[in-house]
Amino acid sequence: MDDVRVAAIASLTPLDELDSDPFLVDTRSQHAMCERWAAGRGYVVSRTLLCYGLRPDHRTLWADVEEGAVDLFVAPNERVLARAVTSARDFTAECERRGVRLETAGLDEPAYDAEMKARVHRRLSMPTAGYDGR
């Protein structure tokens, strides 16, 4: 049986929202949640997407589907999906129209303390300094 290939959607949310909603800013944890969800079903994440307010028909979302490299989309939760695309409802309808499954992982989000927020902040504010987020 062929592997089910998944495109994991994360929201590219501005760093200034770290205190109010750290998970929306922490793309690494969003993708990790999608990876855990996919692995739990025997699926393979073949594409990771970082999106902020993309139109549901934007080429970035559909290029790998059209090439046959992606079978379904997964977002960590509805909140992330709502940030990633301009309309989650329209994106859902576009997925249905194109015959592509859309899932939400729905796993527990990490609990963010001050140290974890600081790590996210360092990782996102110093990407060109060689900091790898650890």
N, C-alpha and C positions, 0 to 999 in steps of 0.2 A: 504494500500500500504506500502511496506517495505521502510525503510529509505535507501537512497543512501549513502554508506559509502565511505568516502574520505580519501586518504593518502595525507597529505600536505607536500610538499617538500621544505626544506629551504637549502641554501648553507652555509656550514661551512667554511667561508672565514676568513683568518688570520686577527687578530686584527690590524696588521700594515697597513692594507688597509682602516682603518676607515676614514682617512682624504680624500682619493681619491674617495671612494665609500661607504659611511656609510650604505646604505641600504643592500648591500651585506654582511656586517659584522653583522648587526642587525637581528639576527635570530628571536628574539621575534616579531619584526614588520613584518617580512616575514610570520611567522605563523599566526599572527593576520590578515594579509591581506587575507590569505587563509581561515581563519575562517569566515571573513566577506563575502567573495565570496560564500562559502558553505551555510552559514545561509541565504543569499539572495535567494537561490534556494531551500531552505528547506532540504538541505543535512546535514549530520553529519560528522564532522572530527573525524575519529576513530583511526587515526594513524598520528603521526608527525615524519617526517624523517629529520635528519641533515646529509647532504651528502657533500662530496668534492671529485670530480673526480672519482666517482664510475663507474665501467663498467656498461653498460646498462643491462647486464644480471646478475648482482650481486644479490646474494640471499637476501641481506638486502632489496632490492627494491621489491622483488617478494614473500617473505614468506607469508605476509598477504593476498596477492591476491590468492595464491595457497590454503590457508586455507579458502578462501571464506569470509574473514573479510574486504576486500577492493574492491570497485567497480570501482573507478577511482582515478587518480592522479591529483593533482593541484599544480602548482608552481606559485609564485607571478607574474613572468614574464619570458621572454626568457633569460634574463641576468642571473637570478638566476639559471634557469635550466641548462644553459651552464656551470656554475660553479659546480653544484651538480653532474653532470654526465660527463664522458669523451667525449661523443658525444650526443648532444641533438637530432640530426637526427637519430642516431642509437637507442636511447631510444624511440623515436617516432615510429620507425619501429618495435621495440620489443613490444611496447604497441599494435600496430595494429595486429601484429602476434598473440598476446595472447588474443586479443579481449577486451582490457581494454582501456577506454577513458583516454585521457591526455588533460588537460585544463590549461590555464594560466589565473590567476585572472585579470590581466591587470588594476587594480585599481591604483589610484594615490599613489605614494610613499610619505612618510612623508617628510616634509622640515626639514632638519637637521641644527640646529644652534649649536654654541659652547657648550651650556648647554646640549642639547640633545646628542651630541657626547660624552660629558663627562660622562653622565649617562650610555651610552652603554659601554664605556670604563671601568667604575667602575664595572658594572655588569659582564662583561666578564673577567676582570683581577682579581676579588676577589671572585670567586664562592665558595671557601672553607671557606671563612671568615664569611659566613652566610648572606652576602649582598643579598637582594632580588630584587635589581634593581629599587627600588622606590626612 
